[in-house]
Amino acid sequence: MDDLHRKLKKLQQYFQKLGSAVIAFSGGVDSTFMLKVAADCLPQNKVLAVTAVSPSFPQRELREAQAFCAEHGVKHLIFDSQELDIEGFKSNPKNRCYLCKHELFTKVKKLALKNNIEYVCEGSNTDDLGDYRPGLQAVAELGIKSPLRYAELSKQNIRDLSKEMNLPTWNKPSFACLASRFVYGETISAEKLAMVDKAEQLLLDLGFSQVRVRIHGTIARIEILPEEFARIIQPEISKLIYSSFAEYGFSYTALDLKGYRTGSMNETILSGNKK
C-alpha cells in the first residue's frame, strides 16, 4: 500500500473507532473530503454535517455545502454563528480566530449532544501546523477531533484522494472565512464583509482561479496567482475591477505583486514585526 492510501486507511479506521461524528462542514476541500470518508465509514444516523452561517461565509459556499449533503444523503444542520456578537471579535485582535472557534465549537458540541453523537470533528490538515492558527488552541481546549491531522494528510494529499474519489472539490480554490481578509486591529463589520464578498465574487466570475481581496481601511489589496497577472492588468479587465470595487465602497484598488498565498495577514506576526 502506497503512502497516500496508507493515510486514507488510517483515516477510515479512525472514524470507525469513533463510531459517530459531527463534521464541521464548510463545503471546502478539506471538510468535503472528511465528510465523504466519514459517511462511507459510519452508519447514516451516526454522521451529521453542521454548517455555521454568518456574514463572513459567502452564500455560494452554503449552496455548495447544501447540494453536496443532499446528493450524498447526509443529514445537514445549518445555524447562525452570530460571530459579530462574540465579545472582542469585531475589534479583530490577533486571537480573533480563537474567539470565533471557541464560540463556534461550543455551539456545535451542543448540537452533537442533542443529536446523540459523541464526537465533533474539524478539518485542519498538516499544512495548517506551519501557519499562525490560534483557532487550533480552541480545538484542543474543547476536545474537538482533527481526523485529517491524525491521519497525517496534507492539503495536496486531500486533493489527490478527492480526485480519485471523484469529489467535485478536488480542485476547488482554497477558502478561508472573510474575516481573515482584515488587518489585525481593524474593525470587522457586516458592511465591510459584504464589500470583500462582492469583490472576490467578481474576480471569480471573471475567471480568476484563486483569489483573496485583503481590506486595509477602504483600500483593496488583490492577491491572485502570479501567472494571472498579465490578464488582470489588461485595460478592460482592470478598469472593470476598479470601477466595480469603487461601487462596493473601496477608495483604491491595488494588486499585490507577491501574489496569492494563505495567511498573508499573519506574515508580520510570524516575522516578529509588530507594526
C-alpha contacts under 8 A as a table, 3 or more apart, distances in Angstrom:
res1	aa1	res2	aa2	distance
1	M	5	H	6.25
1	M	6	R	6.10
2	D	5	H	5.59
2	D	6	R	6.11
3	D	6	R	4.93
3	D	7	K	6.29
4	L	7	K	5.31
4	L	8	L	6.48
4	L	157	N	6.69
4	L	161	L	7.78
5	H	8	L	4.81
5	H	9	K	6.06
6	R	9	K	5.12
6	R	10	K	6.21
7	K	10	K	4.97
7	K	11	L	6.26
7	K	151	A	5.36
7	K	152	E	6.62
7	K	153	L	6.67
8	L	11	L	5.06
8	L	12	Q	6.22
8	L	151	A	7.19
9	K	12	Q	5.04
9	K	13	Q	6.14
10	K	13	Q	5.22
10	K	14	Y	6.15
10	K	151	A	5.61
11	L	14	Y	5.00
11	L	15	F	6.47
11	L	37	V	7.87
11	L	147	P	6.46
11	L	148	L	6.97
11	L	150	Y	7.52
11	L	151	A	5.28
12	Q	15	F	5.36
12	Q	16	Q	6.28
12	Q	37	V	6.61
12	Q	38	A	7.31
12	Q	41	C	6.35
13	Q	16	Q	4.98
13	Q	17	K	6.10
14	Y	17	K	5.14
14	Y	18	L	6.33
14	Y	147	P	7.13
15	F	18	L	5.00
15	F	19	G	6.28
15	F	20	S	7.35
15	F	21	A	7.64
15	F	38	A	6.08
15	F	41	C	6.52
15	F	42	L	7.19
15	F	147	P	7.87
16	Q	19	G	5.25
16	Q	20	S	7.97
16	Q	41	C	6.04
16	Q	42	L	6.50
18	L	21	A	7.08
18	L	119	Y	7.22
19	G	42	L	6.55
19	G	46	K	7.17
20	S	42	L	6.70
20	S	46	K	4.62
20	S	47	V	5.97
20	S	117	I	5.69
20	S	118	E	6.30
20	S	119	Y	6.40
21	A	38	A	7.48
21	A	46	K	6.29
21	A	47	V	5.21
21	A	48	L	6.55
21	A	117	I	6.12
21	A	118	E	6.70
21	A	119	Y	4.99
21	A	120	V	5.66
21	A	121	C	6.57
22	V	47	V	5.88
22	V	48	L	4.71
22	V	49	A	5.81
22	V	50	V	6.86
22	V	112	A	6.22
22	V	117	I	6.76
22	V	119	Y	6.18
22	V	120	V	4.67
22	V	121	C	6.02
23	I	31	S	7.47
23	I	34	M	7.73
23	I	35	L	6.28
23	I	47	V	7.45
23	I	48	L	6.12
23	I	49	A	4.84
23	I	50	V	6.10
23	I	120	V	6.12
23	I	121	C	5.03
23	I	122	E	6.32
24	A	31	S	7.07
24	A	49	A	6.20
24	A	50	V	5.19
24	A	51	T	6.19
24	A	108	V	7.82
24	A	120	V	7.31
24	A	121	C	6.16
24	A	122	E	5.35
24	A	123	G	7.30
25	F	28	G	7.73
25	F	31	S	5.36
25	F	32	T	6.94
25	F	35	L	7.42
25	F	49	A	5.69
25	F	50	V	5.50
25	F	51	T	5.16
25	F	65	A	7.36
25	F	122	E	7.91
26	S	31	S	6.29
26	S	32	T	7.62
26	S	51	T	5.89
26	S	52	A	7.74
26	S	61	E	7.03
26	S	62	L	7.31
26	S	65	A	6.42
27	G	31	S	6.16
27	G	32	T	5.44
27	G	61	E	6.23
27	G	62	L	7.18
27	G	64	E	6.21
27	G	65	A	4.40
27	G	68	F	7.72
28	G	31	S	5.66
28	G	32	T	5.81
28	G	61	E	7.76
28	G	169	T	6.76
28	G	172	K	7.42
28	G	174	S	7.20
28	G	175	F	6.85
29	V	32	T	5.56
29	V	33	F	6.32
29	V	158	I	7.49
29	V	159	R	7.13
29	V	169	T	5.23
29	V	170	W	6.31
29	V	171	N	7.82
29	V	172	K	6.45
29	V	173	P	8.00
29	V	174	S	7.07
30	D	33	F	5.36
30	D	34	M	6.17
30	D	123	G	5.64
30	D	124	S	7.31
30	D	125	N	7.65
30	D	155	K	7.41
30	D	158	I	6.69
31	S	34	M	4.93
31	S	35	L	5.90
31	S	122	E	7.38
31	S	123	G	5.22
32	T	35	L	5.13
32	T	36	K	6.17
32	T	169	T	7.21
33	F	36	K	5.22
33	F	37	V	6.34
33	F	158	I	6.98
33	F	162	S	6.18
33	F	167	L	7.49
34	M	37	V	5.31
34	M	38	A	6.14
34	M	123	G	6.96
34	M	147	P	7.83
34	M	148	L	7.33
35	L	38	A	5.06
35	L	39	A	5.98
35	L	49	A	7.32
36	K	39	A	5.08
36	K	40	D	6.16
37	V	40	D	5.10
37	V	41	C	6.20
38	A	41	C	5.14
38	A	42	L	5.95
38	A	47	V	7.00
39	A	42	L	5.52
39	A	43	P	7.25
39	A	44	Q	6.76
39	A	47	V	6.23
39	A	74	V	7.32
42	L	46	K	6.18
42	L	47	V	6.68
43	P	46	K	5.28
43	P	47	V	6.96
44	Q	47	V	5.75
44	Q	74	V	7.08
45	N	48	L	7.62
46	K	117	I	6.56
47	V	74	V	7.12
47	V	75	K	7.28
47	V	117	I	7.90
48	L	74	V	6.66
48	L	75	K	5.36
48	L	76	H	6.08
48	L	77	L	7.51
49	A	69	C	7.76
49	A	74	V	6.92
49	A	75	K	6.20
49	A	76	H	4.74
49	A	77	L	6.26
50	V	76	H	5.80
50	V	77	L	4.82
50	V	78	I	5.83
50	V	79	F	7.76
50	V	108	V	7.39
51	T	62	L	7.86
51	T	76	H	7.57
51	T	77	L	6.32
51	T	78	I	4.84
51	T	79	F	6.51
52	A	78	I	5.85
52	A	79	F	5.10
52	A	80	D	5.62
52	A	81	S	5.36
52	A	104	L	7.73
53	V	56	S	7.77
53	V	57	F	5.83
53	V	62	L	7.57
53	V	78	I	6.99
53	V	79	F	6.10
53	V	80	D	4.95
53	V	81	S	5.90
54	S	57	F	5.37
54	S	80	D	5.98
54	S	81	S	5.94
54	S	82	Q	6.23
54	S	83	E	6.88
55	P	58	P	7.16
55	P	190	A	5.89
55	P	193	L	6.36
55	P	194	A	7.08
56	S	177	C	5.53
56	S	178	L	4.63
56	S	179	A	5.89
56	S	190	A	7.94
56	S	193	L	6.04
56	S	194	A	7.99
57	F	61	E	7.03
57	F	62	L	7.56
57	F	177	C	5.98
57	F	178	L	6.62
58	P	61	E	5.51
58	P	62	L	6.80
58	P	197	D	6.55
59	Q	62	L	5.02
59	Q	63	R	6.21
60	R	63	R	5.20
60	R	64	E	6.32
61	E	64	E	5.20
61	E	65	A	6.19
62	L	65	A	5.06
62	L	66	Q	6.16
63	R	66	Q	5.17
63	R	67	A	6.16
64	E	67	A	5.10
64	E	68	F	6.20
65	A	68	F	5.29
65	A	69	C	6.41
66	Q	69	C	5.36
66	Q	70	A	6.18
66	Q	76	H	7.37
67	A	70	A	5.16
67	A	71	E	6.10
68	F	71	E	5.18
68	F	72	H	6.22
69	C	72	H	5.22
69	C	73	G	5.78
69	C	74	V	4.85
69	C	75	K	6.80
69	C	76	H	6.42
70	A	73	G	5.25
70	A	74	V	6.48
70	A	75	K	7.96
71	E	74	V	7.97
81	S	104	L	6.40
82	Q	85	D	5.62
82	Q	86	I	7.22
83	E	86	I	5.26
83	E	89	F	7.11
83	E	100	C	6.39
83	E	103	E	8.00
84	L	89	F	6.23
84	L	90	K	5.97
84	L	188	I	7.89
84	L	189	S	7.48
84	L	190	A	7.92
85	D	89	F	7.39
85	D	90	K	7.90
86	I	89	F	5.49
86	I	90	K	7.78
86	I	99	L	7.38
86	I	100	C	7.24
86	I	103	E	7.55
87	E	90	K	7.73
88	G	91	S	5.72
88	G	92	N	7.16
88	G	93	P	7.35
88	G	96	R	7.69
88	G	99	L	7.74
89	F	92	N	5.44
89	F	93	P	7.12
89	F	96	R	5.75
89	F	99	L	6.74
89	F	100	C	7.17
89	F	188	I	7.72
90	K	187	T	5.37
90	K	188	I	4.74
90	K	189	S	6.75
91	S	185	G	5.71
91	S	186	E	6.18
91	S	187	T	4.68
91	S	188	I	6.43
92	N	95	N	7.83
92	N	96	R	5.55
92	N	182	F	7.67
92	N	183	V	7.75
92	N	184	Y	5.39
92	N	185	G	4.99
92	N	186	E	5.98
92	N	187	T	6.03
92	N	188	I	6.46
93	P	96	R	5.16
93	P	184	Y	5.67
93	P	185	G	5.49
94	K	97	C	7.77
94	K	184	Y	5.91
94	K	185	G	7.63
95	N	98	Y	5.21
95	N	99	L	6.54
95	N	134	P	5.85
95	N	135	G	7.79
96	R	99	L	5.20
96	R	100	C	6.25
96	R	134	P	7.82
97	C	100	C	5.09
97	C	101	K	5.93
97	C	133	R	7.44
97	C	134	P	5.84
97	C	135	G	4.88
98	Y	101	K	5.22
98	Y	102	H	5.91
98	Y	134	P	5.06
98	Y	135	G	4.14
98	Y	136	L	7.32
98	Y	137	Q	6.68
98	Y	138	A	5.68
99	L	102	H	5.37
99	L	103	E	6.35
99	L	135	G	7.63
99	L	138	A	7.88
100	C	103	E	5.35
100	C	104	L	5.98
100	C	135	G	7.61
101	K	104	L	4.89
101	K	105	F	5.86
101	K	135	G	5.55
101	K	138	A	6.05
101	K	139	V	7.27
102	H	105	F	5.52
102	H	106	T	6.05
102	H	135	G	7.53
102	H	138	A	5.03
102	H	139	V	7.26
102	H	142	L	7.56
103	E	106	T	5.24
103	E	107	K	6.46
104	L	107	K	5.34
104	L	108	V	6.31
105	F	108	V	4.72
105	F	109	K	5.91
105	F	139	V	7.64
105	F	142	L	7.50
105	F	144	I	7.76
106	T	109	K	5.26
106	T	110	K	6.57
106	T	142	L	7.43
107	K	110	K	5.21
107	K	111	L	6.48
108	V	111	L	4.99
108	V	112	A	6.18
108	V	120	V	7.38
109	K	112	A	4.96
109	K	113	L	6.25
109	K	119	Y	7.90
109	K	120	V	6.50
110	K	113	L	5.11
110	K	114	K	6.18
111	L	114	K	5.02
111	L	115	N	6.23
112	A	115	N	5.15
112	A	116	N	6.17
112	A	117	I	4.99
112	A	118	E	6.52
112	A	119	Y	7.16
112	A	120	V	6.98
113	L	116	N	5.07
113	L	117	I	5.83
113	L	118	E	6.66
114	K	117	I	7.73
119	Y	144	I	7.26
119	Y	145	K	7.14
120	V	144	I	5.48
120	V	145	K	6.04
121	C	144	I	5.78
121	C	145	K	4.56
121	C	146	S	5.69
121	C	147	P	6.83
122	E	144	I	6.92
122	E	145	K	6.26
122	E	146	S	5.36
122	E	147	P	7.40
123	G	146	S	6.23
123	G	147	P	7.21
123	G	148	L	6.33
124	S	128	D	6.21
124	S	146	S	6.43
124	S	148	L	6.44
124	S	149	R	6.46
125	N	128	D	5.65
125	N	129	L	7.61
125	N	146	S	7.89
125	N	148	L	5.22
125	N	149	R	4.75
125	N	152	E	7.32
125	N	153	L	5.89
125	N	154	S	5.51
125	N	155	K	6.48
126	T	129	L	5.62
126	T	130	G	7.87
126	T	148	L	7.50
126	T	149	R	5.28
126	T	152	E	6.09
126	T	153	L	5.96
126	T	154	S	5.04
126	T	155	K	7.50
127	D	130	G	5.87
127	D	131	D	7.75
127	D	154	S	5.65
127	D	155	K	6.51
128	D	131	D	5.70
128	D	133	R	7.13
129	L	132	Y	7.79
129	L	133	R	7.45
131	D	263	G	7.23
131	D	266	N	7.83
131	D	270	L	7.94
132	Y	263	G	7.83
132	Y	266	N	6.46
132	Y	269	I	7.86
132	Y	270	L	7.03
133	R	136	L	5.82
133	R	137	Q	7.85
134	P	137	Q	5.50
134	P	138	A	7.36
135	G	138	A	5.32
135	G	139	V	6.50
136	L	139	V	4.81
136	L	140	A	6.23
137	Q	140	A	5.18
137	Q	141	E	6.18
138	A	141	E	5.04
138	A	142	L	6.11
139	V	142	L	5.49
139	V	143	G	6.20
139	V	144	I	5.11
139	V	145	K	7.57
140	A	143	G	5.26
140	A	144	I	6.28
141	E	144	I	7.84
146	S	149	R	5.63
146	S	150	Y	6.25
147	P	150	Y	4.91
147	P	151	A	6.17
148	L	151	A	5.16
148	L	152	E	6.27
148	L	153	L	5.43
148	L	154	S	7.94
149	R	152	E	4.86
149	R	153	L	5.91
149	R	154	S	7.90
150	Y	153	L	7.75
153	L	157	N	5.70
153	L	158	I	6.48
154	S	157	N	5.03
154	S	158	I	6.28
155	K	158	I	5.11
155	K	159	R	6.26
156	Q	159	R	4.99
156	Q	160	D	6.08
157	N	160	D	5.15
157	N	161	L	6.18
158	I	161	L	5.22
158	I	162	S	5.87
158	I	170	W	7.64
159	R	162	S	4.98
159	R	163	K	6.12
159	R	169	T	7.85
159	R	170	W	4.69
159	R	171	N	6.65
160	D	163	K	5.24
160	D	164	E	6.36
160	D	170	W	7.02
161	L	164	E	4.95
161	L	165	M	6.15
161	L	170	W	7.88
162	S	165	M	4.99
162	S	166	N	6.12
162	S	167	L	5.17
162	S	168	P	7.87
162	S	169	T	7.10
162	S	170	W	4.91
163	K	166	N	4.98
163	K	167	L	5.92
163	K	168	P	7.79
163	K	170	W	5.07
163	K	171	N	7.81
164	E	167	L	7.75
166	N	170	W	7.70
167	L	170	W	5.85
168	P	171	N	7.45
168	P	172	K	7.55
169	T	172	K	4.74
173	P	209	S	6.69
173	P	210	Q	5.44
174	S	210	Q	7.22
176	A	180	S	6.79
177	C	180	S	5.87
178	L	181	R	5.59
178	L	182	F	7.96
178	L	193	L	6.41
178	L	196	V	7.15
178	L	197	D	7.22
179	A	182	F	5.87
179	A	188	I	7.07
179	A	193	L	7.07
180	S	183	V	8.00
180	S	263	G	7.72
180	S	265	M	7.42
181	R	196	V	7.82
181	R	212	R	7.41
181	R	213	V	6.55
181	R	214	R	4.44
181	R	215	I	5.89
181	R	265	M	7.30
182	F	186	E	6.48
182	F	188	I	7.25
182	F	214	R	6.16
182	F	215	I	5.34
182	F	216	H	6.77
182	F	265	M	7.48
183	V	186	E	5.59
183	V	214	R	7.86
183	V	215	I	6.95
183	V	216	H	6.28
183	V	265	M	6.27
184	Y	265	M	7.57
186	E	216	H	7.90
186	E	217	G	7.45
188	I	192	K	6.78
188	I	193	L	7.21
189	S	192	K	5.35
189	S	193	L	6.19
190	A	193	L	5.07
190	A	194	A	6.15
191	E	194	A	5.19
191	E	195	M	6.41
192	K	195	M	4.88
192	K	196	V	6.36
193	L	196	V	5.22
193	L	197	D	6.15
194	A	197	D	4.96
194	A	198	K	6.11
195	M	198	K	5.34
195	M	199	A	6.17
195	M	248	Y	5.47
195	M	249	G	6.72
195	M	250	F	7.91
196	V	199	A	5.05
196	V	200	E	6.11
196	V	213	V	6.20
196	V	214	R	7.60
196	V	215	I	7.32
197	D	200	E	5.34
197	D	201	Q	6.05
198	K	201	Q	5.08
198	K	202	L	6.19
198	K	248	Y	7.22
199	A	202	L	5.24
199	A	203	L	6.56
199	A	213	V	6.84
199	A	244	S	7.86
199	A	245	F	6.25
199	A	248	Y	7.43
200	E	203	L	5.15
200	E	204	L	6.24
200	E	211	V	6.58
200	E	212	R	6.49
200	E	213	V	6.10
201	Q	204	L	5.05
201	Q	205	D	6.02
202	L	205	D	5.00
202	L	206	L	6.18
202	L	241	I	7.76
203	L	206	L	5.03
203	L	207	G	6.58
203	L	208	F	5.69
203	L	211	V	7.05
203	L	241	I	7.84
204	L	207	G	5.14
204	L	208	F	5.20
204	L	209	S	6.57
204	L	210	Q	7.80
204	L	211	V	7.30
205	D	208	F	7.46
208	F	211	V	6.78
208	F	224	I	7.25
208	F	228	E	7.26
209	S	224	I	7.71
209	S	225	L	7.70
210	Q	224	I	5.81
210	Q	225	L	6.47
210	Q	260	Y	7.22
211	V	222	I	7.32
211	V	223	E	5.69
211	V	224	I	4.88
211	V	225	L	7.58
211	V	260	Y	6.71
212	R	222	I	5.92
212	R	223	E	5.02
212	R	224	I	6.73
212	R	260	Y	6.95
213	V	220	A	6.09
213	V	221	R	5.58
213	V	222	I	4.67
213	V	223	E	6.28
214	R	220	A	5.78
214	R	221	R	4.98
214	R	222	I	6.38
214	R	223	E	7.69
215	I	218	T	6.68
215	I	219	I	5.85
215	I	220	A	4.94
215	I	221	R	6.32
216	H	219	I	5.00
216	H	220	A	6.38
216	H	221	R	7.48
218	T	249	G	7.07
218	T	250	F	4.84
218	T	251	S	5.46
218	T	252	Y	6.93
219	I	250	F	5.68
219	I	251	S	5.86
219	I	252	Y	4.89
219	I	253	T	5.83
219	I	254	A	7.48
220	A	245	F	7.99
220	A	250	F	6.38
220	A	252	Y	6.29
220	A	253	T	4.73
220	A	254	A	6.06
221	R	253	T	6.13
221	R	254	A	4.85
221	R	255	L	5.67
221	R	256	D	6.10
222	I	253	T	7.43
222	I	254	A	6.07
222	I	255	L	4.82
222	I	256	D	5.77
223	E	255	L	6.48
223	E	256	D	5.49
223	E	257	L	7.92
223	E	258	K	7.82
223	E	259	G	4.99
223	E	260	Y	4.45
223	E	261	R	7.54
224	I	228	E	6.78
224	I	229	F	7.38
224	I	256	D	7.95
224	I	259	G	5.22
224	I	260	Y	4.64
225	L	228	E	5.52
225	L	229	F	7.10
225	L	259	G	5.35
225	L	260	Y	5.27
226	P	229	F	5.29
226	P	257	L	7.68
226	P	258	K	7.46
226	P	259	G	5.33
226	P	260	Y	7.46
227	E	230	A	7.13
228	E	231	R	5.47
228	E	232	I	6.57
229	F	232	I	5.33
229	F	233	I	6.45
230	A	233	I	5.66
230	A	234	Q	6.76
231	R	234	Q	5.42
231	R	237	I	7.45
232	I	237	I	5.81
232	I	238	S	5.74
233	I	237	I	6.66
233	I	238	S	5.31
234	Q	237	I	5.40
234	Q	238	S	5.96
235	P	238	S	5.28
235	P	239	K	5.87
236	E	239	K	5.31
236	E	240	L	6.21
237	I	240	L	5.22
237	I	241	I	6.23
238	S	241	I	5.13
238	S	242	Y	6.03
239	K	242	Y	5.20
239	K	243	S	6.09
240	L	243	S	5.37
240	L	244	S	5.96
241	I	244	S	5.17
241	I	245	F	5.95
242	Y	245	F	5.23
242	Y	246	A	6.20
242	Y	252	Y	7.65
242	Y	253	T	6.16
243	S	246	A	5.07
243	S	247	E	6.41
244	S	247	E	5.05
244	S	248	Y	6.40
245	F	248	Y	4.95
245	F	249	G	6.46
245	F	250	F	5.51
245	F	253	T	7.21
246	A	249	G	5.15
246	A	250	F	4.76
246	A	251	S	5.94
246	A	252	Y	7.31
247	E	250	F	7.26
250	F	253	T	6.97
256	D	259	G	5.60
256	D	260	Y	7.96
261	R	264	S	6.18
263	G	266	N	5.32
263	G	267	E	7.08
264	S	267	E	5.36
265	M	268	T	7.11
266	N	269	I	5.19
266	N	270	L	6.19
267	E	270	L	5.22
267	E	271	S	6.07
268	T	271	S	5.15
268	T	272	G	6.03
268	T	273	N	4.74
268	T	274	K	6.38
268	T	275	K	7.41
269	I	272	G	5.18
269	I	273	N	5.95
269	I	274	K	6.51
270	L	273	N	7.64
